[in-house]
Amino acid sequence: MSHDLSERFRDLAEQYSAVLEHWRSFSELVTLGSPDRYRKAIDAWDGFKQAFLTAASTLAELRGDVPPEVANLWIGPTELVFVGYGSLRVGAALDKQAKWFQKWMREVMGQRGVGWIWERGFYAELGRLEQAIEDLMTAGKVIQEWEGKRQAEAVTTRLENPSATREETAQTPVAGDVPNDKGDYVPVSTIYKARFPNYKQFRRWLDKMPESEIRRYKPRINRLCIHIGDWHNYWRTVDEEVWKRMDEVEARQKTPQLDRNKAGRKGNAKLLTGEDATS
């Protein structure tokens, strides 16, 4: 899914480039000395409007299909995306581009003439698409890297848990299942080895545990997280019970020895007083 998503980011960048190409054709025709330049310029402007509308539509579809974990990926600052621009995450970049298209959509599609382009400064605003193209290309690379890491995690999970099916390791999280306190969840791969020799045994244990006791969710494909507080509370209770039983066993073992020591002390006291120790 994310490989296709990274390609869609690149495709959108190409559509932005097409918008700019139509703009350059239009602006060159406007300055020509040819008597039919106005007719050609109008045709070029129609091409610009269609490219503008197509790019805006593609952006809207892409923005709606980007999952939260991808929208939160960091894309700057880099050599191409600088802090001053503000689009440092995938979602922030798309939001900024959407606002720009919203700002100019009615003007581009609704105005009959073209004088407003210079009066409103739209010609200068088109420079923002150059930066948006760099944002999209950077986002495509970041998403592709993220996809590679995710695939590696899926392979690791299957290696550790051979009984898991491909569907189980590729389960897509549902947005409604994301907990409000997701910051309290940690990947199971970072903690299960503290209590289990392998993932298979851990998974068998977790499957038997009710979710009311050990909460869990999948923030993305091939990543299972559990609530760190539930994890520590459960094992603290287990450890306390183990220590309690050890103390009880130790106490029972000490009782016969204490009785023998007590009997020995009584016998010694009777010998010292001249009494028969067997009486």
C-alpha positions in Angstrom: 0.0 0.0 0.0 2.7 2.5 1.0 4.8 1.8 -2.1 1.8 2.8 -4.2 1.4 5.8 -1.8 4.9 7.0 -2.4 4.3 6.8 -6.1 1.1 8.9 -5.8 3.2 11.6 -4.1 5.5 11.6 -7.0 2.6 11.6 -9.5 1.2 14.7 -7.7 4.5 16.4 -8.0 4.5 15.8 -11.7 1.0 17.3 -11.9 2.2 20.4 -10.1 5.0 20.6 -12.7 2.4 20.4 -15.4 0.6 23.3 -13.9 3.8 25.4 -13.9 4.5 24.3 -17.5 1.1 25.5 -18.6 1.7 28.8 -16.7 5.0 29.3 -18.5 3.4 28.7 -21.9 0.6 31.2 -21.0 2.9 33.9 -19.7 5.2 33.6 -22.8 2.2 34.0 -25.2 1.0 37.1 -23.4 4.2 38.9 -24.1 4.5 37.9 -27.7 4.0 40.5 -30.5 2.0 38.2 -32.6 -1.5 39.5 -33.6 -3.2 36.2 -32.6 -1.4 36.1 -29.2 -4.6 36.7 -27.3 -6.4 33.8 -28.8 -3.4 31.5 -28.2 -3.1 32.9 -24.7 -6.7 32.1 -23.9 -6.2 28.5 -25.2 -3.1 28.2 -23.0 -5.0 29.6 -20.0 -7.7 27.0 -20.5 -5.0 24.3 -20.4 -3.7 25.9 -17.2 -7.1 25.8 -15.5 -7.6 22.2 -16.4 -4.1 21.3 -15.0 -4.8 23.3 -11.9 -8.2 21.6 -11.3 -6.7 18.1 -11.9 -3.8 18.7 -9.5 -6.2 20.1 -6.8 -8.5 17.0 -7.2 -5.6 14.6 -7.0 -4.3 16.4 -3.9 -7.8 16.1 -2.2 -7.9 12.3 -2.9 -4.3 11.7 -1.8 -4.9 13.8 1.4 -7.9 11.7 2.3 -6.0 8.4 1.8 -2.9 9.1 3.9 -3.1 7.2 7.2 -2.2 9.0 10.4 1.1 7.2 10.8 2.2 8.4 7.3 0.9 11.9 7.9 3.1 12.1 11.0 6.4 11.1 9.2 9.1 13.8 9.4 10.3 15.3 6.1 12.4 18.2 7.2 14.4 20.2 7.7 16.5 19.0 4.8 18.4 20.7 2.0 15.1 20.9 0.1 12.7 21.5 2.9 13.8 24.3 5.2 12.3 25.2 8.6 11.0 28.6 7.5 8.6 27.0 5.1 6.9 25.1 7.9 6.0 21.9 6.1 8.1 19.5 8.3 5.8 16.5 8.3 3.9 14.8 5.5 0.5 15.8 6.7 1.6 19.4 7.3 2.9 19.7 3.8 -0.4 18.4 2.3 -2.4 20.7 4.5 -0.5 23.7 3.4 -0.9 22.8 -0.2 -4.6 22.3 0.2 -5.0 25.7 1.7 -3.2 27.3 -1.2 -5.4 25.6 -3.7 -8.5 26.6 -1.7 -7.4 30.2 -1.7 -7.1 30.5 -5.5 -9.6 27.9 -6.8 -12.5 30.3 -7.2 -10.3 32.9 -8.9 -8.7 30.5 -11.4 -12.0 28.7 -12.3 -14.4 31.7 -12.0 -12.7 34.8 -13.4 -13.5 35.5 -17.1 -10.5 37.8 -17.7 -6.9 37.4 -16.7 -6.1 40.8 -15.4 -6.6 39.7 -11.9 -3.6 37.4 -12.1 -1.3 40.5 -11.8 -3.7 42.6 -9.8 -4.0 40.0 -7.1 -0.4 38.8 -7.3 -1.3 35.3 -8.3 1.7 35.1 -10.7 4.0 35.5 -7.7 2.1 32.9 -5.7 2.8 30.2 -8.2 6.3 30.0 -6.9 4.9 28.1 -4.0 4.3 25.1 -6.2 8.0 24.8 -6.7 8.5 24.3 -3.0 5.5 22.0 -2.9 7.1 19.8 -5.5 10.2 19.4 -3.4 8.0 18.6 -0.4 6.2 15.9 -2.3 9.4 14.3 -3.7 11.0 14.3 -0.2 7.8 12.8 1.2 7.9 10.0 -1.4 11.4 9.1 -0.4 10.6 9.1 3.3 7.5 7.0 2.8 9.5 4.5 0.7 12.1 4.2 3.5 9.3 3.8 6.1 7.8 1.0 4.0 11.1 -0.8 3.8 11.5 -0.7 7.6 7.9 -1.9 8.0 8.5 -4.9 5.7 11.6 -5.8 7.7 9.6 -5.8 10.9 7.0 -8.1 9.2 9.8 -10.5 8.2 11.2 -10.4 11.7 7.8 -11.1 13.2 7.3 -14.1 11.0 10.8 -15.5 11.8 10.1 -15.2 15.5 6.6 -16.5 15.2 6.4 -19.0 12.3 2.9 -20.0 13.2 1.6 -16.5 12.4 -0.2 -16.2 9.1 0.5 -13.5 6.6 -2.9 -12.0 7.3 -2.1 -11.8 11.0 1.2 -10.0 10.4 -0.3 -7.7 7.8 -3.4 -6.7 9.7 -4.2 -3.0 9.1 -5.2 -1.0 12.2 -8.6 0.6 12.3 -8.5 4.4 13.0 -11.3 4.0 15.6 -9.1 1.5 17.5 -6.4 4.0 18.2 -6.4 4.7 22.0 -6.4 8.3 23.4 -3.3 7.4 25.5 -1.3 5.9 22.7 1.8 7.4 24.1 1.6 4.8 26.9 1.9 1.9 24.4 5.2 0.3 23.4 6.1 -2.2 20.6 6.1 -5.7 22.0 9.4 -6.4 20.3 11.1 -4.1 22.8 9.9 -5.8 26.0 8.7 -9.4 25.5 12.2 -10.9 25.8 12.3 -9.6 29.4 9.8 -12.4 30.3 9.7 -14.9 27.5 12.5 -16.8 25.6 10.8 -16.3 22.3 7.9 -14.5 20.5 5.9 -17.7 20.1 5.6 -18.2 23.9 4.9 -14.5 24.4 2.1 -14.6 21.8 0.5 -17.7 23.4 0.5 -15.9 26.7 -0.9 -12.7 25.3 -3.7 -14.5 23.4 -4.9 -15.9 26.7 -4.9 -12.6 28.4 -8.1 -10.5 28.3 -7.7 -7.1 26.7 -9.2 -5.6 29.8 -6.1 -6.7 31.7 -3.4 -6.2 28.9 -4.6 -3.5 26.5 -3.1 -3.7 22.9 -3.4 -2.1 19.5 -1.7 -2.0 16.1 -0.6 1.5 15.2 0.4 0.3 11.7 0.8 -2.9 9.7 3.1 -5.5 11.4 3.5 -3.5 14.6 1.8 -4.7 17.7 1.9 -2.5 20.8 0.7 -3.2 24.4 0.1 -0.8 27.3 3.3 -0.5 29.2 1.4 0.3 32.5 -0.7 -2.9 32.1 2.5 -4.9 31.4 4.3 -3.7 34.5 1.2 -4.0 36.8 0.7 -7.6 35.7 4.2 -8.7 36.2 4.5 -6.7 39.5 1.5 -8.7 40.8 3.0 -11.9 39.6 6.4 -11.2 41.2 4.8 -10.2 44.5 2.8 -13.5 44.5 6.0 -15.4 43.7 7.9 -13.7 46.5 5.0 -14.3 48.9 5.0 -18.0 48.2 8.8 -18.2 48.6 8.5 -16.5 52.0 5.8 -19.0 53.0 8.0 -22.0 51.9 11.0 -20.5 53.7 8.9 -20.0 56.8 7.6 -23.6 56.8 11.2 -24.9 56.4 12.4 -22.8 59.3 9.6 -24.0 61.7 10.9 -27.6 62.3 14.4 -26.2 62.8 13.1 -23.7 65.3 11.3 -26.5 67.2 14.5 -28.6 67.3 16.5 -25.6 68.5 13.9 -24.9 71.1 13.9 -28.5 72.3 17.7 -28.5 72.4 17.8 -25.4 74.5 15.3 -26.9 77.0 17.5 -30.0 77.3 20.6 -28.0 78.0 18.9 -26.0 80.7 17.8 -29.2 82.5 21.3 -30.6 82.4 22.7 -27.5 83.9 20.2 -27.6 86.8 20.7 -31.4 87.3 17.3 -32.4 86.0 16.8 -35.4 83.8 16.7 -34.1 80.2 14.2 -36.9 79.2 11.6 -35.9 81.8 
